[in-house]
Amino acid sequence: GTAEATGENGRSDLVSAGVRARLGKRLDGSLSRQEVVAGETVSGYPTRTTVGAGYRVSDHVRGVLQHESDQSDFQNRSRTILGVEGAIDERTTVESRYALEDALSGSRGYATLGVKTRFPLTDAWTADLRAERAETVTGQSGSDFTALTAAAEYLQGRSKFSSRVESRFGRNEDRHLLTTAGAIKLGPDYVLFARNRLDLSQPNPGGSTLDVDGLLGVAFRPLGEDKWNWLARLEATRGQSLPGGGTSLATAPSARGTMGVFEGNYQPAKRWHLLGRYAGRYATDAFDSIAQRSYTEVWETRSLFDVGRRVTAGVAARLLRQPSTGTAMTGYGVESGLLVARDLWFVAGYNVTGFSDERFPDGNRRSQGPFVSLRFKFDEALIGDLIRRDSPGQDEPDASDAARAPAPGGGTSDLR
């Protein structure tokens, strides 16, 4: 999106986490945190802390009060939000909210009204529709917008497919995003997956920019004896946003980039795990009639050993190489993992030497110095259980849960 500090296209990597607890028969509380971990602050997605409470007035109406505190590269903001959520039926929800931003100074107040619904198209297809309007009541109205979203899903059998189109019409900018993604099980151990995305930005005034990217990959994961598995993917992009998060120059909106990644895991012994990854990125820019081409590759290997039932120790080595310039950088480090809960690992380590390149994923763990991370393993069976647990008909459902209910005839997928 648009970087707040520069006003140009930028990229932000975010991590979000939260908890919601029932405080009484009709009262619940929530606490969440959205953290910018890399890149710039993109407009509308700052580091944000949210504290809230909800009260169920009736079976179909729920009141919400929450306070948000934002920290960004441009400025810090806070807002208090008062809202009402009403379930028209088990599929459709209406939300009405009023927010006072920077409440001490009362600099801006705005209201939003939204409606969302989820309904079956056929026994196999499900659709989602959402409309939202945000309008300023007091203060500057530069960020008023109307947003429309439509999505369709096919989640049965050996094939999975979803498509989503979002249009946001704002006072200063219109933005349209189209995403399609799918996967098909080629056999007991192979899955083919793909994703395509088109992002059109139309500032007012100003020229429009179009970013297009596609991803195609294959995963091999034996269900019988998983001593060896691998994943390969190819990502191609045209526009200012390049694979891995890099951006082209503003004068080269038709830049192209291609990135290929292959990673494999092998378990030669019961307590010993070997992990390897290769990533190569080829990019071209053309500005002022001068063509610029580059190829960069990263080689990585990690060796992990199970010290105990809940503890692992390992070493890692990395190489960043650019053949066209003859440059190379290496990185070496150690790490240890602790099993905090089922399938949830806390990892901490230290890189004696390292490097950072935002054009490749997982760059934060390659930099010199200490690092920490969380690793969580899950599949759609877990997600399906969570959705069913929150769906209408359960004790004290959220008014918005109707939009997240599983499609009729759905169930646990056979993909892993």
C-alpha positions in Angstrom: 0.0 0.0 0.0 0.9 3.7 0.4 3.7 4.3 2.9 2.7 7.0 5.4 6.2 8.6 5.6 6.8 9.0 1.9 3.5 8.8 0.2 4.9 6.2 -2.3 4.2 2.5 -2.7 5.6 0.6 0.3 5.4 -2.8 2.0 4.9 -3.8 5.6 5.1 -7.1 7.3 2.8 -7.5 10.2 2.2 -9.9 13.1 -1.1 -9.9 14.9 -2.1 -11.7 18.1 -5.0 -11.4 20.5 -7.1 -13.0 23.2 -10.8 -12.8 24.0 -12.3 -14.0 27.3 -15.8 -14.3 28.6 -16.1 -12.2 31.8 -19.7 -12.9 32.5 -22.9 -14.4 31.0 -23.3 -11.5 28.7 -20.0 -9.6 29.0 -16.7 -10.4 27.2 -13.3 -8.6 27.0 -10.6 -8.6 24.4 -6.9 -7.6 24.0 -5.0 -7.6 20.8 -1.7 -6.3 19.3 -0.7 -5.7 15.7 3.0 -5.2 15.3 5.0 -3.9 12.2 8.0 -6.2 12.3 9.6 -5.2 9.0 9.3 -2.6 6.3 7.5 0.7 6.4 4.2 1.7 8.0 1.5 1.3 5.3 -1.5 3.6 5.5 -4.2 2.0 7.5 -1.9 -0.7 9.0 0.2 0.7 11.9 1.4 -0.9 15.0 -1.8 -1.0 17.0 -2.9 -2.0 20.5 -6.6 -2.6 21.1 -8.5 -3.1 24.3 -12.2 -3.8 24.1 -15.4 -5.1 25.8 -18.6 -6.4 24.4 -22.1 -6.8 26.0 -24.8 -9.0 24.5 -28.0 -7.0 24.8 -30.1 -9.8 23.3 -29.6 -13.0 21.3 -29.2 -11.0 18.1 -27.7 -7.6 19.3 -24.3 -7.0 20.9 -22.8 -3.7 22.0 -19.0 -3.0 21.6 -16.7 -0.5 23.3 -13.0 -0.5 22.5 -10.0 1.8 22.5 -7.2 1.7 19.9 -3.7 3.1 20.2 -1.6 3.4 17.0 2.1 4.0 16.6 3.5 4.7 13.1 6.4 6.3 11.2 4.2 9.4 10.5 2.3 10.1 13.7 0.7 8.4 16.7 -3.1 8.3 17.1 -5.7 7.0 19.5 -9.4 6.4 19.1 -12.4 5.3 21.1 -15.0 3.2 19.3 -18.6 2.6 20.3 -20.6 0.2 18.2 -23.6 -2.1 17.8 -23.6 -5.5 16.0 -26.9 -7.0 15.0 -27.5 -10.5 13.5 -30.4 -10.2 11.0 -30.4 -14.0 10.6 -27.8 -16.8 11.0 -26.0 -15.6 7.8 -26.2 -11.8 7.7 -24.7 -9.3 10.2 -25.0 -5.5 10.3 -22.5 -3.3 12.1 -22.7 0.3 13.0 -19.8 2.1 14.8 -18.8 5.6 15.8 -15.2 6.5 16.5 -13.6 9.5 18.1 -10.0 9.8 17.0 -7.5 11.5 19.4 -10.3 11.8 21.9 -8.5 14.4 24.1 -8.4 16.9 21.3 -11.5 15.6 19.5 -9.7 16.1 16.2 -11.9 13.7 14.1 -15.0 11.7 14.5 -16.4 9.3 12.0 -19.1 6.7 11.6 -19.0 3.4 9.7 -21.9 1.2 8.6 -21.3 -2.3 7.2 -23.3 -5.4 6.3 -21.9 -8.8 5.5 -23.5 -12.1 4.6 -22.5 -15.6 3.7 -24.7 -18.0 1.8 -24.4 -21.2 -0.3 -24.5 -20.9 -4.1 -24.6 -24.7 -4.6 -23.8 -27.8 -2.5 -20.1 -27.1 -3.2 -19.8 -23.3 -3.6 -20.2 -20.7 -0.9 -20.2 -16.9 -1.4 -19.4 -13.9 0.9 -20.6 -10.3 0.3 -19.7 -7.3 2.3 -20.4 -3.5 2.0 -19.0 -0.8 4.2 -19.2 3.0 4.3 -17.0 5.3 6.5 -17.9 8.9 6.7 -16.4 11.8 8.8 -18.8 13.5 11.2 -16.3 16.0 12.7 -12.9 17.0 11.4 -11.1 16.5 8.1 -12.8 14.1 5.7 -9.9 13.0 3.5 -10.1 9.3 4.5 -13.8 8.8 3.8 -14.4 5.6 1.7 -16.9 3.1 0.5 -15.7 -0.5 0.3 -17.3 -3.5 -1.5 -16.1 -7.1 -1.3 -17.2 -10.3 -2.9 -15.8 -13.7 -2.5 -16.5 -17.3 -3.5 -15.1 -20.6 -2.2 -15.1 -24.2 -3.3 -13.8 -26.3 -0.4 -14.9 -29.9 -1.0 -13.1 -33.0 -2.2 -9.6 -33.1 -3.7 -9.7 -29.5 -5.0 -9.9 -26.2 -3.1 -10.5 -22.9 -4.8 -11.2 -19.3 -3.6 -11.5 -16.0 -5.3 -11.9 -12.5 -3.8 -12.4 -9.0 -5.3 -12.2 -5.9 -3.2 -12.9 -2.3 -4.3 -12.3 0.6 -2.0 -13.5 4.0 -3.3 -11.9 6.8 -1.3 -11.7 10.6 -1.5 -8.0 10.5 -2.2 -7.5 7.1 -3.8 -9.4 4.2 -5.4 -8.0 0.7 -4.9 -9.0 -2.6 -6.5 -7.6 -6.0 -5.5 -8.4 -9.3 -7.1 -7.0 -12.5 -5.7 -7.6 -16.1 -6.8 -6.0 -19.2 -5.1 -6.4 -22.9 -5.4 -4.9 -26.3 -4.7 -5.5 -29.8 -6.0 -4.3 -33.1 -4.6 -2.4 -34.9 -7.4 -1.9 -38.1 -5.4 -1.6 -39.3 -1.8 1.6 -37.4 -1.3 1.6 -34.5 -3.8 -0.3 -31.2 -3.8 -0.2 -28.6 -6.6 -1.1 -25.0 -5.5 -1.4 -21.6 -7.2 -2.2 -18.0 -6.4 -2.7 -14.9 -8.6 -3.2 -11.3 -7.5 -3.9 -8.1 -9.2 -3.6 -4.7 -7.4 -4.7 -1.5 -9.1 -4.2 1.8 -7.4 -5.8 5.0 -8.7 -4.8 8.1 -6.8 -6.8 11.3 -7.2 -5.1 13.2 -8.7 -2.2 11.2 -10.2 -1.5 8.3 -12.5 -2.6 4.7 -11.7 -0.2 1.9 -10.9 -0.8 -1.8 -11.5 1.0 -4.6 -9.7 0.4 -8.2 -10.8 2.0 -11.3 -9.2 1.5 -15.1 -9.5 2.7 -18.1 -7.6 2.8 -21.8 -8.6 4.1 -24.5 -6.4 4.2 -28.2 -5.6 4.5 -29.9 -2.2 5.6 -33.4 -1.5 4.7 -34.7 2.0 4.3 -38.5 2.4 1.6 -39.3 4.8 2.9 -42.8 5.7 6.5 -42.2 6.6 7.4 -38.5 6.6 11.2 -38.9 6.7 11.6 -36.7 3.6 9.5 -33.9 2.3 10.0 -30.9 0.1 8.3 -27.8 -1.4 9.0 -25.9 -4.6 7.4 -22.7 -5.7 7.9 -20.1 -8.4 6.7 -16.5 -8.0 6.6 -13.9 -10.8 5.7 -10.3 -10.4 5.2 -7.2 -12.6 5.0 -3.8 -11.1 6.5 -1.8 -8.3 6.2 -4.6 -5.7 8.7 -7.3 -6.4 8.9 -10.9 -5.0 10.1 -11.1 -1.5 9.0 -7.5 -0.6 11.5 -5.5 -2.7 10.3 -2.5 -4.7 11.3 -1.1 -8.0 12.2 2.6 -8.6 9.3 5.0 -9.0 10.3 5.7 -12.5 10.1 2.0 -13.4 6.5 0.9 -12.8 6.8 -2.1 -15.2 9.6 -3.8 -13.4 9.6 -7.6 -13.5 10.9 -10.1 -11.0 10.9 -13.8 -10.7 11.8 -15.8 -7.6 12.2 -19.6 -7.3 12.4 -21.4 -3.9 13.1 -25.0 -3.1 13.2 -26.3 0.5 13.5 -29.8 1.8 13.5 -31.5 5.2 15.2 -34.9 5.9 15.3 -37.0 9.0 18.3 -39.3 8.8 17.8 -40.5 12.5 15.0 -40.3 15.0 16.4 -37.3 16.8 18.2 -35.6 13.9 16.7 -33.2 11.4 18.3 -31.6 8.3 16.7 -28.7 6.6 17.9 -27.0 3.4 16.7 -24.1 1.2 17.7 -22.5 -2.1 16.1 -19.2 -3.3 17.1 -17.4 -6.5 15.7 -14.1 -7.6 16.0 -12.5 -11.1 14.8 -8.9 -11.5 14.8 -6.4 -14.3 14.1 -2.7 -14.3 14.1 -0.2 -17.2 14.3 3.5 -16.5 15.8 6.4 -18.6 16.1 3.9 -21.4 18.7 1.9 -19.5 18.0 -1.7 -18.6 19.1 -3.1 -15.2 19.2 -6.8 -14.5 20.3 -8.7 -11.4 20.3 -12.2 -10.1 20.7 -13.0 -6.4 20.6 -16.4 -4.7 20.5 -17.6 -1.1 21.7 -21.0 0.1 20.7 -22.2 3.6 21.2 -25.3 5.7 20.2 -26.1 9.3 20.8 -29.1 11.5 18.6 -29.7 14.5 18.9 -32.3 17.2 16.2 -33.3 19.8 18.0 -32.8 23.1 14.8 -33.8 25.0 11.1 -34.3 24.5 10.6 -30.5 24.5 14.0 -29.0 23.6 16.0 -28.8 20.4 19.4 -27.4 19.6 20.8 -26.6 16.2 23.3 -24.8 14.0 22.7 -22.9 10.7 24.8 -21.7 7.8 23.8 -19.3 5.0 25.3 -17.8 1.8 24.0 -14.8 -0.1 25.6 -14.5 -3.5 25.2 -12.2 -6.5 27.1 -13.7 -9.5 26.9 -10.6 -11.7 28.9 -8.5 -9.2 31.0 -11.3 -7.7 29.9 -10.5 -4.2 29.0 -12.9 -1.5 28.1 -12.8 2.2 28.0 -15.6 4.7 26.2 -16.2 8.0 26.6 -18.7 10.8 24.5 -19.1 13.9 23.1 -21.3 16.7 19.6 -21.8 18.0 17.5 -23.6 20.5 13.8 -24.4 20.5 11.3 -25.0 23.3 8.0 -26.8 22.9 5.6 -24.4 24.7 2.4 -26.2 23.8 1.3 -28.8 21.3 2.7 -27.9 17.9 3.9 -24.4 19.2 7.6 -23.8 19.4 9.5 -20.8 20.9 12.9 -20.5 19.1 15.8 -18.3 20.2 19.3 -18.1 18.8 22.3 -16.0 17.9 23.9 -15.4 14.5 27.7 -14.9 14.8 27.7 -13.4 11.3 24.8 -12.6 9.1 23.2 -10.4 6.5 19.8 -8.9 5.7 18.1 -8.8 2.3 14.4 -7.8 2.3 13.9 -9.4 -1.2 13.9 -12.9 0.4 11.5 -14.1 3.0 12.4 -14.8 6.6 15.1 -12.2 6.5 14.9 -11.3 10.2 16.5 -14.6 11.2 19.5 -14.0 8.9 20.7 -10.8 10.5 23.8 -10.7 12.7 22.9 -10.8 16.4 20.2 -12.4 18.6 16.8 -13.4 17.3 13.6 -15.0 18.6 10.6 -16.5 16.7 7.5 -18.6 17.2 6.8 -21.7 15.0 3.3 -23.1 14.9 2.2 -26.2 12.9 -1.5 -26.5 12.0 -3.8 -27.7 9.2 -7.4 -27.0 8.1 -8.7 -29.6 10.6 -7.7 -27.3 13.5 -9.2 -24.2 11.7 -12.4 -26.0 11.0 -12.8 -27.0 14.6 -12.3 -23.4 15.7 -14.9 -22.2 13.2 -17.4 -24.8 14.3 -16.8 -24.0 17.9 -17.6 -20.3 17.3 -20.5 -20.8 14.8 -24.1 -19.8 15.7 -26.0 -22.2 17.9 -23.1 -22.5 20.4 -23.1 -20.8 23.8 -22.9 -17.0 23.7 -21.9 -16.7 20.0 -20.3 -13.5 18.6 -22.8 -11.6 16.4 -20.3 -11.7 13.6 -19.8 -15.5 13.8 -22.5 -16.1 11.2 -20.2 -14.9 8.5 -17.5 -17.4 9.5 -19.7 -20.5 9.7 -18.6 -23.4 7.6 -20.3 -24.0 4.3 -23.1 -26.6 4.3 -21.8 -30.0 3.5 -18.3 -29.0 4.5 -16.0 -30.8 6.9 -12.4 -31.6 7.4 -10.4 -31.5 4.2 -8.3 -34.5 3.1 -5.5 -32.1 2.2 -2.5 -31.7 4.6 
